[in-house]
Amino acid sequence: MEYYSKYIKYKNKYLLLKNNKVYIGGAKNILNVNKMKKYLKNINKYKIFKINYSKNELDAINNYDIYKNDHYRFFGKNTEFNPEQFLSDYSNLPKESQIISDFLKKLTLEVTNAYNLDYVWIDIRFRLPTNEYDIPRWHQDGMFFKKDNYTHTKFLLVLKGEGTLLVDLKKDKQKEFNEIYEKFINDKKNVFEKYNDTKNPNFQQELKNIMNTERPVFHELLKNENIIQLKNNESLIFIAGDENLATIHSEPAIKSKRIFFSIVPGTKEDIKDLQKRRE
């Protein structure tokens, strides 16, 4: 009788949590992988996917703290990704670091399963509160791989802090954005060709001047458009490379500590080549 009572107690607790979309121990999939697979077969716009955190994962993320800006980068096989050491370097809570690490490893496997690819470029970014993005940095990501007739995409999630911004534009506004954006891209290319050395202080200053000029222009252009901000339980796959399809996005105004996570899946050769160009 005692065992039966315990069974009923834990069964009811599980059902209560299940109905509130919180799952003990991360037993459920983090993502709807089948839904993501279907989307990836016919991509024509960004797509938001809900994240199913377990209670343990939510508690670990809420308790985890960061004390400086930092950046973790990984290129390689999806099964070899392990950020636990990086996460534990910032915390005296080893249990939380392990839970978050396990969550990110499992998430990586689910995303690469949906893509049917085994190699990845992964970024984890820690950011402290700053006024750097009070004026958004509206931009489109360029091509990740040296491939034509290929839809370049990135998966991202903000575990903690303010969510990434993205904007939907109608065709006429998109055309206006593209024309201005191309001008600034050409200005940046000219600076690269002029110095051919990204460590040159003059190069860095000229590039910064261009970026400081473009931000207010795009802010004014887009401020009344349909701007969407991701929630912490929402992940995003967005398009890169194609100026007419690539998602226009920005960091948000960062007023709290922020943990950003992104994945670009690819073939072994794609990721090796990307690593050479990024490092």
C-alpha positions in Angstrom: 0.0 0.0 0.0 2.9 2.3 0.8 4.5 1.8 -2.6 1.2 2.4 -4.3 0.7 5.7 -2.5 4.2 6.9 -3.5 3.4 5.9 -7.1 0.2 8.0 -7.1 2.1 10.9 -5.5 4.8 11.0 -8.1 2.4 10.2 -11.0 0.3 13.2 -10.0 3.4 15.4 -9.7 4.6 14.4 -13.1 1.2 15.1 -14.7 1.1 18.5 -13.0 4.5 19.4 -14.4 3.6 17.9 -17.8 0.5 20.1 -18.1 2.6 23.1 -17.5 5.2 22.1 -20.1 7.9 21.5 -17.6 9.5 18.0 -17.6 11.5 16.4 -14.8 15.1 15.5 -15.7 14.9 16.6 -19.4 13.2 13.3 -20.5 11.3 15.1 -23.2 12.9 16.4 -26.4 14.1 20.0 -26.1 12.8 20.7 -29.6 10.1 19.4 -32.0 12.7 17.8 -34.2 10.2 16.6 -36.8 8.7 20.0 -37.2 12.2 21.4 -37.7 13.0 18.7 -40.3 9.9 19.7 -42.2 10.8 23.4 -42.1 14.3 22.7 -43.4 13.0 20.9 -46.5 11.4 24.1 -47.7 13.0 27.2 -46.2 11.8 30.6 -47.4 11.8 32.6 -44.1 13.0 32.5 -40.5 11.2 30.2 -38.1 10.8 30.3 -34.3 10.8 27.0 -32.4 9.7 26.5 -28.8 12.2 25.2 -26.3 11.1 22.7 -23.6 13.3 23.2 -20.6 13.1 20.8 -17.6 12.7 22.3 -14.2 16.3 21.3 -13.4 17.5 23.1 -16.5 15.5 26.3 -15.8 16.8 26.3 -12.2 20.4 25.8 -13.3 20.2 28.6 -15.9 18.6 31.0 -13.4 21.2 30.3 -10.7 24.2 30.4 -13.1 26.0 33.7 -13.1 28.6 35.4 -15.3 31.1 38.1 -14.2 32.7 39.2 -17.5 32.2 39.2 -21.3 33.6 36.1 -22.9 33.3 33.9 -25.9 33.5 30.2 -26.4 33.9 28.8 -30.0 33.8 25.2 -31.2 34.4 23.8 -34.7 34.0 20.0 -35.1 31.9 16.9 -34.7 28.6 17.3 -32.9 29.3 14.5 -30.5 32.6 16.1 -29.4 31.1 19.4 -28.3 31.5 19.7 -24.6 31.3 23.2 -23.0 31.4 22.0 -19.4 34.9 23.3 -18.6 34.2 26.7 -20.1 31.0 26.9 -18.1 32.5 25.7 -14.8 35.3 28.3 -15.1 32.7 30.9 -14.3 30.9 29.2 -11.5 31.4 27.7 -8.1 28.2 25.7 -8.8 29.5 22.6 -10.7 26.1 20.9 -10.7 24.6 23.9 -12.6 27.5 24.0 -15.0 27.0 20.3 -15.8 23.3 20.6 -16.2 23.6 23.5 -18.7 26.4 21.7 -20.5 24.3 18.5 -20.8 21.4 20.6 -22.0 23.5 22.3 -24.8 25.0 19.0 -25.9 21.5 17.4 -26.2 20.2 20.5 -28.0 23.1 20.3 -30.4 22.4 16.7 -31.2 18.7 17.5 -31.8 19.5 20.4 -34.1 22.0 18.4 -36.1 19.6 15.5 -36.3 17.0 17.8 -37.9 19.7 19.1 -40.4 21.0 15.6 -41.0 24.5 16.9 -40.5 27.2 15.9 -38.0 29.6 18.9 -37.9 29.0 22.3 -36.4 30.3 25.8 -35.7 29.1 26.7 -32.2 29.3 30.0 -30.3 28.5 30.7 -26.7 28.7 34.4 -25.8 28.5 36.0 -22.3 27.6 39.6 -22.2 27.3 41.9 -19.2 24.9 44.9 -19.3 26.0 47.5 -21.7 24.6 50.5 -23.7 26.4 49.3 -26.8 23.2 48.1 -28.4 20.8 50.8 -27.2 20.7 51.7 -30.9 20.3 48.3 -32.6 22.9 46.8 -34.9 20.6 45.8 -37.7 22.3 43.5 -40.1 22.2 40.4 -42.2 24.7 37.5 -41.9 26.7 36.7 -45.0 27.3 33.2 -46.5 28.8 30.8 -44.0 30.1 28.4 -46.7 31.6 28.8 -50.1 28.5 27.3 -51.8 26.2 28.7 -54.5 22.6 27.6 -54.7 22.6 26.7 -51.0 20.4 28.2 -48.3 22.7 29.3 -45.5 21.0 29.2 -42.0 21.9 29.6 -38.3 20.2 28.3 -35.2 20.2 30.5 -32.1 18.9 30.7 -28.6 19.3 33.2 -25.8 19.3 31.2 -22.6 19.4 34.2 -20.3 18.9 37.9 -20.7 17.2 39.9 -23.5 16.3 38.0 -26.7 17.6 38.7 -30.1 15.6 41.2 -32.3 14.4 40.5 -35.8 12.3 42.5 -38.2 9.7 41.7 -40.9 9.7 44.0 -43.9 7.4 44.4 -46.9 9.0 44.3 -50.4 9.3 48.1 -50.8 11.0 48.6 -47.4 13.2 45.5 -48.0 14.4 47.1 -51.3 15.2 50.4 -49.5 17.1 48.5 -46.8 19.1 46.5 -49.3 20.1 49.6 -51.2 21.4 51.4 -48.1 22.9 48.2 -46.7 24.9 47.5 -49.9 26.4 51.0 -49.8 27.7 50.4 -46.3 29.0 47.0 -47.3 30.9 48.6 -50.1 32.3 51.2 -47.8 33.6 48.4 -45.5 35.1 46.5 -48.4 37.0 49.6 -49.4 38.5 49.9 -45.9 39.5 46.2 -46.0 41.2 46.7 -49.4 42.9 49.9 -48.2 44.6 48.4 -45.2 44.6 44.6 -45.7 45.4 44.3 -42.0 42.5 44.0 -39.5 44.9 44.7 -36.6 45.9 48.1 -37.9 44.4 50.8 -35.5 43.5 53.0 -38.5 41.6 50.2 -40.1 39.7 49.6 -36.8 38.9 53.2 -36.4 37.6 53.7 -40.0 35.5 50.6 -39.7 34.1 51.8 -36.4 33.2 55.2 -38.0 31.2 53.4 -40.7 29.4 51.3 -38.2 28.6 54.3 -36.0 27.2 56.0 -39.1 25.0 53.2 -40.3 23.3 52.3 -37.0 21.2 55.5 -36.7 20.3 55.3 -40.4 18.9 51.8 -40.0 17.3 52.6 -36.7 15.4 55.4 -38.2 14.4 53.3 -41.2 13.1 50.3 -39.2 11.9 51.8 -35.9 8.2 51.7 -37.0 8.4 48.2 -38.6 7.2 44.9 -37.2 10.1 44.2 -34.7 10.0 40.8 -32.9 12.0 40.0 -29.8 12.7 36.3 -29.0 11.8 35.0 -25.5 14.1 32.7 -23.6 12.0 29.7 -24.4 12.1 30.5 -28.1 14.9 29.5 -30.5 15.3 30.7 -34.1 16.6 29.4 -37.4 17.3 32.3 -39.7 18.5 32.7 -43.3 21.8 34.2 -44.2 23.6 35.1 -47.4 20.8 36.1 -49.7 20.0 39.8 -49.4 16.3 39.3 -50.3 15.8 36.4 -47.9 18.4 36.8 -45.2 16.8 37.7 -41.8 17.5 41.3 -40.6 18.4 41.0 -36.9 20.2 42.7 -34.1 21.4 42.3 -30.5 18.9 43.8 -28.1 19.5 46.6 -25.6 21.4 44.5 -23.1 20.3 45.5 -19.6 20.9 42.2 -17.8 23.5 39.4 -18.0 23.0 37.6 -21.3 24.0 34.1 -22.5 23.7 33.6 -26.2 24.1 30.2 -28.0 24.2 29.5 -31.8 24.8 26.6 -34.1 25.7 26.5 -37.8 25.6 22.8 -39.0 27.6 21.7 -42.0 29.6 19.0 -43.6 33.1 18.2 -42.3 34.7 20.0 -45.2 32.4 23.1 -44.8 33.2 23.4 -41.1 36.9 23.0 -41.6 37.0 25.7 -44.2 34.8 28.0 -42.1 37.2 27.5 -39.1 40.2 28.6 -41.3 38.4 31.8 -42.2 37.0 32.6 -38.7 40.0 31.9 -36.5 
